[in-house]
């Protein structure tokens, strides 16, 4: 009877943490959507709201970490439950980082807005952002449903993000070489693209946490990676 009570308390506490995670996921998704919209439409008021809104994400991440630490200390979970608890902390950290990248995009959009448009880079960035936004939505759904199959699929989909980034990187490099006056704006656009690529990486990390929680093991195969620019571009913005 006592074991059932402890189990019930653990489930209740974990559900509360997961509710916070979903709220953090919603805020991260909104920040990414709004930061992209601010960039494309050169909406500096919206960009400023994204920047100011990042504090709320930090606070929820801290709350999740605190409540998870209390859960582990008070409930002394078994191995499978410990995976759920520690996974929640790691997923929270990834979602908070996604919010940070959205804030960085919003900050750089202010500089980009003061320069002329460079080819169709805005359209490419929007397609890249749309892709990671769909991935973020799907990984949050997979977490709630404990759907390892979708999580495995998301690991493969991140390769599409890397490929778009590679093409855009070469396009930006060409613009910079052909017209040195665009160097400043091109560099900011590149950092924005890199932020989006990093968001894809964090979504993949969340997917791998889901696989670990459901299957009890890490994915055997190494995650596909198509970012071929790492040796010459490591900045995250």
C-alpha positions, 0 to 999 in steps of 0.5 A: 500500500505504501509503495502504491502511495509513493508511486502515485505521488511520483506520478503526480509530481512528474505530471506537474513537471511535464505540464511546465515542460509543455508550457516551456515548449509553447513559449519556445515555439512562439518565440521562434515563430515571432523572431522569424516573423520579425526578421522577415517583416522587419518588425522591430517591435515584435523583435523587442517583445521576443527579447523581453519574453526570454526571461519567462523561459529562463524562469520556467527552466529553473522551476523545472530543474528545482522541482525535478531535484525535489522529486528525485530527493523525496521519491527516490525513483527507480531506474526507469523513473529516474530516466523520466526525471533526468530526461525532463531536466535535459529536455527543459534545458534544450527548450530553454536554449531554443528560446535563447536562439530565438532571442538571438535571431530577434537581436540580429534582425534589428541590424539586418533590418537596417541593410538592404535585402540580399537575394532570396536569403530571407525566403530561405531562412523562412523555409529553414525556420518553418522546418524546425518549427514543425520539428519542434511541434512534432517532438513535443507531441512525441514527448507527450505520447512517448512515441519513439517512432516519431523521435527516430524520424525526427533524428533523420529530419534534422539532416534536411535542416543541415542541408538548407544551412549548407546551401545558404552558407555558400550563398551568403559567402558568395554575396560577401565575396562579390560585394564587400559592402554586404559583409556586416549584414551577411555575417548577421544572416549567417549567425541567424542561419546557424541559430536555426541549425542549432535549434535543429540539433536541440530538437534532435537531442530531445528526440534522443531523450524520448527514445532513451525514456521509451526504449531504455537505450540510446540510439545505436546509429550515429545521427546523420549530419550534413553540416559541412561548414563546421571547420570554417564556421563555429559561431552560434550567434 
